[in-house]
Amino acid sequence: MESKTMSEQNMWLKLPQKLTKQLNLEEDDQVKITLRNHDALIERAESEMLYQRISLFWYILPALIGALIFNILFTLHGNTQIALSGKMSLATGTILLGTIMGTLLFCIFFIRERRNQTNPFSKNIYWRNFPVIILSFGLILGLGLLGLFWLFETMFDGLSFDLLTATIIFFIFEMIINYVMILAAFSLTPSMLIRVFTIVIVSGVLISMASNTSHRWWQYNLSFLGTKLASNSWQFNITLMFSALVMVALVDYIFVSLHAIYPHAWRLNVLRTLLTFMAVDLGAVGFSPNNAASHYIHDKVSGFLVYFIIVLIIGIRWLLPGISKEFLSLSYTIGAILVAADILFEGVNYLSLTAFEIIGFVLSFSWIIILFHLLQQLIDRGSRSFYVKANSSPSQN
C-alpha cells in the first residue's frame, strides 16, 4: 500500500494476510488510515462513501408511493381540508404510513448489510434476534412521530391544510423518515442497541405517566400504569415486553462476541444466564399486569426482579473479568441504597410504595445500562491487533 504526502518520499505498508482478508481487499484497492493521537485506524476507503452509494431511488420512490396512497385515501374519504391532528388527519397518515414504510426500509437495508457483511455488528446478529430489532426500531419510530405531532398539535391547535399542501408535507416527512431509517440500518452498532433499549423503556414509562396524570397514578404505585384502571395501559405493558426482547437480543449478541474472546469463561456463562432470566422476568411483569386476576403472579415476578439485581450486584465481582474498582464501588453503593430504601419502606413505613418503586427502578435500570456499556468495552478491548512493516523510498515525482 502506497501513501503519498507533501514530503519527498513515498511510504509502503505491508499488510498481513489476515488483515487483507478481514477488510476484503483486492489488488489496487485503497484503504483509509485515520490518525487519532498516537493511534491509527485502518478501514476500506469505500466505507466512507457508503451512504453516498445509496440511490435517491430508495428515499424518493417510497415517499412518492406513500404520498399517492395518502392522497387517494383522503380523496376517497371526501376530505378536501386535512386537519393537522385527529382520526383522519395529516398526523394519523404520517404516523401510520411513515412507520410502516420506514420499518420496511430498515428491514431491507439491515438484511442487505448482514449479507454483504459491511457492518461487523449486523453480521454477528443471529436471525432469531432479527424480528426483535426490526420491531424495536419500528416502535421507536412510531413513538417519535407520536411525540412530534403531539408537539405540533400543542403549537398549532386547529391548523388544517388543503389536500395538495397536506400531500406535499406528507411527502417531505416521508423522505426524512426513509433517510433516517436507512441511515440507522447502516450505522447499527451495539452502543446504538443499548440506546434503543434505554429509549424504549424510558419513553414508554414517561408516556404512560403523562397520559395518566389525571388519574393521579402516584397515589397508588408504579404498577398502576399497567392496570385496567389506567389510561392506555397497553403502552406500559408493551414497553416492558419490548424492552425485555431488546435486552435478550443485546445479551445474546454481547456474550456471543465475548465467547470468541474468552471461550472457556464459565463465569460469563453464569452472568449471561442471570441477565437472560432477568430479561424474561421483566417481560413477565408486563405480560401479567397488577390486575385482580394476575395480582399474585405480578407480585412474584416483580419480586424476582429485585432478587436478580441483588444477586448480580453481589456476584459481579466474580462474574465479570477485569472489573474496575470504580464500578464495584458504584455497584455496592447502589446495593446499599436499595437495601436502605427497602428498610425505609417496609421497616419504618417512611417511603410510600410509589417512591420505593421509582427509586428501585431508576437505580436498577441505571446499573444495568452501565453494565452493558462495560461489557461492550470488554468486547472492544478484545479486538485483534495487527503489526505491519513500513518502508520508505525517495519520491518518484
KAPE-V256394 format. One record per residue. N is the residue number from 0. SS is DSSP state (helix for helix, strand for strand, loop for the rest). OMEGA is omega in whole degrees, 0 to 359 (999 if undefined). Layout:
BEGIN
n=N ss=SS omega=OMEGA
n=N ss=SS omega=OMEGA
END
This chain:
BEGIN
n=0 ss=loop omega=184
n=1 ss=strand omega=178
n=2 ss=strand omega=181
n=3 ss=strand omega=179
n=4 ss=loop omega=179
n=5 ss=loop omega=181
n=6 ss=loop omega=184
n=7 ss=loop omega=178
n=8 ss=strand omega=174
n=9 ss=strand omega=181
n=10 ss=strand omega=177
n=11 ss=strand omega=175
n=12 ss=strand omega=179
n=13 ss=strand omega=184
n=14 ss=loop omega=177
n=15 ss=loop omega=182
n=16 ss=helix omega=179
n=17 ss=helix omega=180
n=18 ss=helix omega=179
n=19 ss=helix omega=178
n=20 ss=helix omega=181
n=21 ss=helix omega=178
n=22 ss=loop omega=180
n=23 ss=loop omega=182
n=24 ss=loop omega=173
n=25 ss=loop omega=183
n=26 ss=loop omega=180
n=27 ss=loop omega=174
n=28 ss=loop omega=178
n=29 ss=loop omega=173
n=30 ss=strand omega=180
n=31 ss=strand omega=178
n=32 ss=strand omega=179
n=33 ss=strand omega=180
n=34 ss=strand omega=177
n=35 ss=strand omega=186
n=36 ss=loop omega=180
n=37 ss=loop omega=181
n=38 ss=strand omega=178
n=39 ss=strand omega=178
n=40 ss=strand omega=180
n=41 ss=strand omega=178
n=42 ss=strand omega=179
n=43 ss=strand omega=180
n=44 ss=helix omega=182
n=45 ss=helix omega=185
n=46 ss=helix omega=179
n=47 ss=helix omega=178
n=48 ss=helix omega=188
n=49 ss=loop omega=184
n=50 ss=loop omega=181
n=51 ss=loop omega=182
n=52 ss=loop omega=179
n=53 ss=loop omega=182
n=54 ss=loop omega=175
n=55 ss=loop omega=177
n=56 ss=helix omega=184
n=57 ss=helix omega=178
n=58 ss=helix omega=191
n=59 ss=helix omega=185
n=60 ss=helix omega=177
n=61 ss=helix omega=178
n=62 ss=helix omega=177
n=63 ss=helix omega=178
n=64 ss=helix omega=178
n=65 ss=helix omega=179
n=66 ss=helix omega=178
n=67 ss=helix omega=178
n=68 ss=helix omega=179
n=69 ss=helix omega=182
n=70 ss=helix omega=181
n=71 ss=helix omega=182
n=72 ss=helix omega=182
n=73 ss=helix omega=176
n=74 ss=helix omega=178
n=75 ss=helix omega=180
n=76 ss=loop omega=178
n=77 ss=loop omega=180
n=78 ss=loop omega=174
n=79 ss=loop omega=177
n=80 ss=strand omega=187
n=81 ss=strand omega=179
n=82 ss=strand omega=178
n=83 ss=loop omega=182
n=84 ss=loop omega=182
n=85 ss=loop omega=182
n=86 ss=loop omega=176
n=87 ss=loop omega=187
n=88 ss=strand omega=176
n=89 ss=helix omega=180
n=90 ss=helix omega=181
n=91 ss=helix omega=180
n=92 ss=helix omega=181
n=93 ss=helix omega=181
n=94 ss=helix omega=183
n=95 ss=helix omega=183
n=96 ss=helix omega=180
n=97 ss=helix omega=179
n=98 ss=helix omega=181
n=99 ss=helix omega=183
n=100 ss=helix omega=179
n=101 ss=helix omega=178
n=102 ss=helix omega=179
n=103 ss=helix omega=179
n=104 ss=helix omega=176
n=105 ss=helix omega=179
n=106 ss=helix omega=182
n=107 ss=helix omega=184
n=108 ss=helix omega=175
n=109 ss=helix omega=177
n=110 ss=helix omega=180
n=111 ss=helix omega=178
n=112 ss=helix omega=181
n=113 ss=helix omega=180
n=114 ss=helix omega=179
n=115 ss=helix omega=179
n=116 ss=loop omega=175
n=117 ss=loop omega=176
n=118 ss=loop omega=184
n=119 ss=loop omega=179
n=120 ss=loop omega=185
n=121 ss=helix omega=181
n=122 ss=helix omega=178
n=123 ss=helix omega=178
n=124 ss=loop omega=178
n=125 ss=loop omega=181
n=126 ss=helix omega=180
n=127 ss=helix omega=179
n=128 ss=helix omega=184
n=129 ss=helix omega=181
n=130 ss=helix omega=182
n=131 ss=helix omega=182
n=132 ss=helix omega=180
n=133 ss=helix omega=182
n=134 ss=helix omega=181
n=135 ss=helix omega=179
n=136 ss=helix omega=175
n=137 ss=helix omega=179
n=138 ss=helix omega=179
n=139 ss=helix omega=177
n=140 ss=helix omega=180
n=141 ss=helix omega=179
n=142 ss=helix omega=179
n=143 ss=helix omega=179
n=144 ss=helix omega=176
n=145 ss=helix omega=179
n=146 ss=helix omega=181
n=147 ss=helix omega=182
n=148 ss=helix omega=171
n=149 ss=helix omega=177
n=150 ss=helix omega=178
n=151 ss=helix omega=180
n=152 ss=helix omega=179
n=153 ss=helix omega=183
n=154 ss=helix omega=186
n=155 ss=loop omega=181
n=156 ss=loop omega=178
n=157 ss=loop omega=182
n=158 ss=loop omega=177
n=159 ss=strand omega=183
n=160 ss=strand omega=169
n=161 ss=strand omega=189
n=162 ss=helix omega=181
n=163 ss=helix omega=179
n=164 ss=helix omega=179
n=165 ss=helix omega=179
n=166 ss=helix omega=178
n=167 ss=helix omega=179
n=168 ss=helix omega=177
n=169 ss=helix omega=180
n=170 ss=helix omega=179
n=171 ss=helix omega=178
n=172 ss=helix omega=183
n=173 ss=helix omega=178
n=174 ss=helix omega=180
n=175 ss=helix omega=179
n=176 ss=helix omega=180
n=177 ss=helix omega=181
n=178 ss=helix omega=183
n=179 ss=helix omega=183
n=180 ss=helix omega=176
n=181 ss=helix omega=178
n=182 ss=helix omega=179
n=183 ss=helix omega=179
n=184 ss=helix omega=180
n=185 ss=helix omega=188
n=186 ss=loop omega=181
n=187 ss=loop omega=181
n=188 ss=loop omega=176
n=189 ss=helix omega=179
n=190 ss=helix omega=178
n=191 ss=helix omega=179
n=192 ss=helix omega=175
n=193 ss=helix omega=177
n=194 ss=helix omega=177
n=195 ss=helix omega=179
n=196 ss=helix omega=181
n=197 ss=helix omega=183
n=198 ss=helix omega=182
n=199 ss=helix omega=186
n=200 ss=helix omega=181
n=201 ss=helix omega=181
n=202 ss=helix omega=179
n=203 ss=helix omega=180
n=204 ss=helix omega=181
n=205 ss=helix omega=178
n=206 ss=helix omega=178
n=207 ss=helix omega=177
n=208 ss=helix omega=183
n=209 ss=helix omega=183
n=210 ss=helix omega=180
n=211 ss=loop omega=179
n=212 ss=helix omega=182
n=213 ss=helix omega=179
n=214 ss=helix omega=182
n=215 ss=loop omega=185
n=216 ss=helix omega=183
n=217 ss=helix omega=177
n=218 ss=helix omega=179
n=219 ss=loop omega=176
n=220 ss=loop omega=182
n=221 ss=helix omega=181
n=222 ss=helix omega=179
n=223 ss=helix omega=183
n=224 ss=helix omega=181
n=225 ss=helix omega=183
n=226 ss=loop omega=179
n=227 ss=loop omega=181
n=228 ss=loop omega=183
n=229 ss=loop omega=175
n=230 ss=loop omega=179
n=231 ss=loop omega=181
n=232 ss=helix omega=180
n=233 ss=helix omega=180
n=234 ss=helix omega=180
n=235 ss=helix omega=182
n=236 ss=helix omega=178
n=237 ss=helix omega=178
n=238 ss=helix omega=180
n=239 ss=helix omega=182
n=240 ss=helix omega=177
n=241 ss=helix omega=178
n=242 ss=helix omega=178
n=243 ss=helix omega=180
n=244 ss=helix omega=178
n=245 ss=helix omega=180
n=246 ss=helix omega=177
n=247 ss=helix omega=179
n=248 ss=helix omega=181
n=249 ss=helix omega=178
n=250 ss=helix omega=180
n=251 ss=helix omega=181
n=252 ss=helix omega=184
n=253 ss=helix omega=186
n=254 ss=helix omega=170
n=255 ss=helix omega=178
n=256 ss=helix omega=179
n=257 ss=helix omega=180
n=258 ss=helix omega=178
n=259 ss=helix omega=180
n=260 ss=helix omega=179
n=261 ss=loop omega=189
n=262 ss=loop omega=185
n=263 ss=loop omega=181
n=264 ss=loop omega=182
n=265 ss=helix omega=180
n=266 ss=helix omega=176
n=267 ss=helix omega=177
n=268 ss=helix omega=177
n=269 ss=helix omega=179
n=270 ss=helix omega=179
n=271 ss=helix omega=180
n=272 ss=helix omega=180
n=273 ss=helix omega=180
n=274 ss=helix omega=179
n=275 ss=helix omega=178
n=276 ss=helix omega=178
n=277 ss=helix omega=178
n=278 ss=helix omega=178
n=279 ss=helix omega=180
n=280 ss=helix omega=176
n=281 ss=helix omega=177
n=282 ss=helix omega=179
n=283 ss=helix omega=177
n=284 ss=helix omega=177
n=285 ss=helix omega=181
n=286 ss=helix omega=180
n=287 ss=loop omega=182
n=288 ss=loop omega=187
n=289 ss=loop omega=173
n=290 ss=loop omega=183
n=291 ss=loop omega=184
n=292 ss=loop omega=184
n=293 ss=loop omega=183
n=294 ss=helix omega=183
n=295 ss=helix omega=180
n=296 ss=helix omega=181
n=297 ss=helix omega=180
n=298 ss=helix omega=181
n=299 ss=helix omega=183
n=300 ss=helix omega=176
n=301 ss=helix omega=178
n=302 ss=helix omega=179
n=303 ss=helix omega=176
n=304 ss=helix omega=179
n=305 ss=helix omega=180
n=306 ss=helix omega=180
n=307 ss=helix omega=180
n=308 ss=helix omega=181
n=309 ss=helix omega=179
n=310 ss=helix omega=180
n=311 ss=helix omega=181
n=312 ss=helix omega=180
n=313 ss=helix omega=187
n=314 ss=helix omega=186
n=315 ss=helix omega=180
n=316 ss=helix omega=183
n=317 ss=helix omega=186
n=318 ss=helix omega=185
n=319 ss=loop omega=181
n=320 ss=loop omega=176
n=321 ss=loop omega=182
n=322 ss=loop omega=183
n=323 ss=loop omega=177
n=324 ss=helix omega=180
n=325 ss=helix omega=180
n=326 ss=helix omega=176
n=327 ss=helix omega=179
n=328 ss=helix omega=178
n=329 ss=helix omega=181
n=330 ss=helix omega=181
n=331 ss=helix omega=177
n=332 ss=helix omega=178
n=333 ss=helix omega=178
n=334 ss=helix omega=180
n=335 ss=helix omega=179
n=336 ss=helix omega=178
n=337 ss=helix omega=178
n=338 ss=helix omega=179
n=339 ss=helix omega=178
n=340 ss=helix omega=179
n=341 ss=helix omega=178
n=342 ss=helix omega=179
n=343 ss=helix omega=180
n=344 ss=helix omega=186
n=345 ss=helix omega=185
n=346 ss=helix omega=185
n=347 ss=loop omega=178
n=348 ss=loop omega=178
n=349 ss=loop omega=180
n=350 ss=loop omega=172
n=351 ss=loop omega=179
n=352 ss=helix omega=180
n=353 ss=helix omega=180
n=354 ss=helix omega=180
n=355 ss=helix omega=181
n=356 ss=helix omega=180
n=357 ss=helix omega=178
n=358 ss=helix omega=180
n=359 ss=helix omega=181
n=360 ss=helix omega=184
n=361 ss=helix omega=182
n=362 ss=helix omega=181
n=363 ss=helix omega=180
n=364 ss=helix omega=179
n=365 ss=helix omega=180
n=366 ss=helix omega=179
n=367 ss=helix omega=179
n=368 ss=helix omega=178
n=369 ss=helix omega=179
n=370 ss=helix omega=178
n=371 ss=helix omega=178
n=372 ss=helix omega=178
n=373 ss=helix omega=178
n=374 ss=helix omega=177
n=375 ss=helix omega=177
n=376 ss=helix omega=177
n=377 ss=helix omega=176
n=378 ss=helix omega=181
n=379 ss=helix omega=179
n=380 ss=helix omega=179
n=381 ss=loop omega=179
n=382 ss=loop omega=183
n=383 ss=loop omega=177
n=384 ss=loop omega=179
n=385 ss=loop omega=177
n=386 ss=loop omega=182
n=387 ss=loop omega=177
n=388 ss=strand omega=180
n=389 ss=strand omega=176
n=390 ss=strand omega=179
n=391 ss=strand omega=179
n=392 ss=strand omega=178
n=393 ss=strand omega=181
n=394 ss=loop omega=177
n=395 ss=loop omega=181
n=396 ss=loop omega=999
END
